[in-house]
């Protein structure tokens, strides 16, 4: 593989993103789900998926 020239701006941005991600990972609520996101997901899923035992089509 060939080496690409180092880009100072890219390295600086990548370092900042890595530090930010590490900082967020250390927070007490890391990995918890936002209740609003869960409600939106449940609402969208219920609109897209038929009720069990009912296909939505009449035969």
PyMOL CGO cylinders between C-alpha atoms (Angstrom):
from pymol import cmd
from pymol.cgo import CYLINDER

trace = [
    CYLINDER, 0.00, 0.00, 0.00, 1.24, 3.43, -0.78, 0.3, 1, 1, 1, 1, 1, 1,
    CYLINDER, 1.24, 3.43, -0.78, 1.59, 6.05, 1.88, 0.3, 1, 1, 1, 1, 1, 1,
    CYLINDER, 1.59, 6.05, 1.88, -0.47, 9.20, 1.52, 0.3, 1, 1, 1, 1, 1, 1,
    CYLINDER, -0.47, 9.20, 1.52, 1.03, 12.52, 2.54, 0.3, 1, 1, 1, 1, 1, 1,
    CYLINDER, 1.03, 12.52, 2.54, 0.08, 13.69, 6.01, 0.3, 1, 1, 1, 1, 1, 1,
    CYLINDER, 0.08, 13.69, 6.01, -2.59, 16.37, 6.11, 0.3, 1, 1, 1, 1, 1, 1,
    CYLINDER, -2.59, 16.37, 6.11, -2.33, 18.52, 9.24, 0.3, 1, 1, 1, 1, 1, 1,
    CYLINDER, -2.33, 18.52, 9.24, -5.97, 19.66, 9.12, 0.3, 1, 1, 1, 1, 1, 1,
    CYLINDER, -5.97, 19.66, 9.12, -7.18, 16.08, 8.73, 0.3, 1, 1, 1, 1, 1, 1,
    CYLINDER, -7.18, 16.08, 8.73, -4.99, 14.84, 11.57, 0.3, 1, 1, 1, 1, 1, 1,
    CYLINDER, -4.99, 14.84, 11.57, -6.21, 17.65, 13.82, 0.3, 1, 1, 1, 1, 1, 1,
    CYLINDER, -6.21, 17.65, 13.82, -9.88, 16.93, 13.03, 0.3, 1, 1, 1, 1, 1, 1,
    CYLINDER, -9.88, 16.93, 13.03, -9.40, 13.17, 13.47, 0.3, 1, 1, 1, 1, 1, 1,
    CYLINDER, -9.40, 13.17, 13.47, -7.73, 13.71, 16.84, 0.3, 1, 1, 1, 1, 1, 1,
    CYLINDER, -7.73, 13.71, 16.84, -10.55, 15.98, 17.98, 0.3, 1, 1, 1, 1, 1, 1,
    CYLINDER, -10.55, 15.98, 17.98, -13.20, 13.46, 16.91, 0.3, 1, 1, 1, 1, 1, 1,
    CYLINDER, -13.20, 13.46, 16.91, -11.35, 10.66, 18.70, 0.3, 1, 1, 1, 1, 1, 1,
    CYLINDER, -11.35, 10.66, 18.70, -11.07, 12.70, 21.92, 0.3, 1, 1, 1, 1, 1, 1,
    CYLINDER, -11.07, 12.70, 21.92, -14.76, 13.66, 21.72, 0.3, 1, 1, 1, 1, 1, 1,
    CYLINDER, -14.76, 13.66, 21.72, -15.79, 10.04, 21.23, 0.3, 1, 1, 1, 1, 1, 1,
    CYLINDER, -15.79, 10.04, 21.23, -13.62, 8.93, 24.15, 0.3, 1, 1, 1, 1, 1, 1,
    CYLINDER, -13.62, 8.93, 24.15, -15.13, 11.66, 26.33, 0.3, 1, 1, 1, 1, 1, 1,
    CYLINDER, -15.13, 11.66, 26.33, -18.69, 10.63, 25.43, 0.3, 1, 1, 1, 1, 1, 1,
    CYLINDER, -18.69, 10.63, 25.43, -17.83, 6.98, 26.09, 0.3, 1, 1, 1, 1, 1, 1,
    CYLINDER, -17.83, 6.98, 26.09, -16.79, 7.87, 29.63, 0.3, 1, 1, 1, 1, 1, 1,
    CYLINDER, -16.79, 7.87, 29.63, -20.11, 9.59, 30.43, 0.3, 1, 1, 1, 1, 1, 1,
    CYLINDER, -20.11, 9.59, 30.43, -22.45, 7.77, 32.86, 0.3, 1, 1, 1, 1, 1, 1,
    CYLINDER, -22.45, 7.77, 32.86, -25.30, 7.55, 30.34, 0.3, 1, 1, 1, 1, 1, 1,
    CYLINDER, -25.30, 7.55, 30.34, -23.21, 6.21, 27.46, 0.3, 1, 1, 1, 1, 1, 1,
    CYLINDER, -23.21, 6.21, 27.46, -25.10, 3.60, 25.50, 0.3, 1, 1, 1, 1, 1, 1,
    CYLINDER, -25.10, 3.60, 25.50, -28.51, 4.44, 26.93, 0.3, 1, 1, 1, 1, 1, 1,
    CYLINDER, -28.51, 4.44, 26.93, -31.34, 5.04, 24.58, 0.3, 1, 1, 1, 1, 1, 1,
    CYLINDER, -31.34, 5.04, 24.58, -33.11, 8.36, 24.29, 0.3, 1, 1, 1, 1, 1, 1,
    CYLINDER, -33.11, 8.36, 24.29, -36.78, 7.74, 25.28, 0.3, 1, 1, 1, 1, 1, 1,
    CYLINDER, -36.78, 7.74, 25.28, -37.99, 10.00, 22.46, 0.3, 1, 1, 1, 1, 1, 1,
    CYLINDER, -37.99, 10.00, 22.46, -36.04, 7.97, 19.92, 0.3, 1, 1, 1, 1, 1, 1,
    CYLINDER, -36.04, 7.97, 19.92, -37.55, 4.76, 21.27, 0.3, 1, 1, 1, 1, 1, 1,
    CYLINDER, -37.55, 4.76, 21.27, -41.09, 6.16, 21.04, 0.3, 1, 1, 1, 1, 1, 1,
    CYLINDER, -41.09, 6.16, 21.04, -40.50, 7.35, 17.48, 0.3, 1, 1, 1, 1, 1, 1,
    CYLINDER, -40.50, 7.35, 17.48, -39.07, 3.94, 16.52, 0.3, 1, 1, 1, 1, 1, 1,
    CYLINDER, -39.07, 3.94, 16.52, -42.03, 2.10, 18.08, 0.3, 1, 1, 1, 1, 1, 1,
    CYLINDER, -42.03, 2.10, 18.08, -44.50, 4.40, 16.32, 0.3, 1, 1, 1, 1, 1, 1,
    CYLINDER, -44.50, 4.40, 16.32, -42.81, 3.95, 12.94, 0.3, 1, 1, 1, 1, 1, 1,
    CYLINDER, -42.81, 3.95, 12.94, -42.54, 0.20, 13.41, 0.3, 1, 1, 1, 1, 1, 1,
    CYLINDER, -42.54, 0.20, 13.41, -46.23, -0.11, 14.29, 0.3, 1, 1, 1, 1, 1, 1,
    CYLINDER, -46.23, -0.11, 14.29, -47.16, 1.81, 11.14, 0.3, 1, 1, 1, 1, 1, 1,
    CYLINDER, -47.16, 1.81, 11.14, -45.00, -0.38, 8.93, 0.3, 1, 1, 1, 1, 1, 1,
    CYLINDER, -45.00, -0.38, 8.93, -45.59, -3.83, 10.41, 0.3, 1, 1, 1, 1, 1, 1,
    CYLINDER, -45.59, -3.83, 10.41, -48.94, -5.55, 10.34, 0.3, 1, 1, 1, 1, 1, 1,
    CYLINDER, -48.94, -5.55, 10.34, -50.50, -6.81, 13.54, 0.3, 1, 1, 1, 1, 1, 1,
    CYLINDER, -50.50, -6.81, 13.54, -49.59, -10.43, 14.24, 0.3, 1, 1, 1, 1, 1, 1,
    CYLINDER, -49.59, -10.43, 14.24, -52.23, -12.67, 12.75, 0.3, 1, 1, 1, 1, 1, 1,
    CYLINDER, -52.23, -12.67, 12.75, -53.54, -9.98, 10.45, 0.3, 1, 1, 1, 1, 1, 1,
    CYLINDER, -53.54, -9.98, 10.45, -51.94, -9.10, 7.12, 0.3, 1, 1, 1, 1, 1, 1,
    CYLINDER, -51.94, -9.10, 7.12, -54.00, -6.01, 6.44, 0.3, 1, 1, 1, 1, 1, 1,
    CYLINDER, -54.00, -6.01, 6.44, -55.40, -7.55, 3.25, 0.3, 1, 1, 1, 1, 1, 1,
    CYLINDER, -55.40, -7.55, 3.25, -58.87, -8.94, 2.99, 0.3, 1, 1, 1, 1, 1, 1,
    CYLINDER, -58.87, -8.94, 2.99, -59.24, -12.31, 1.35, 0.3, 1, 1, 1, 1, 1, 1,
]
cmd.load_cgo(trace, "trace")
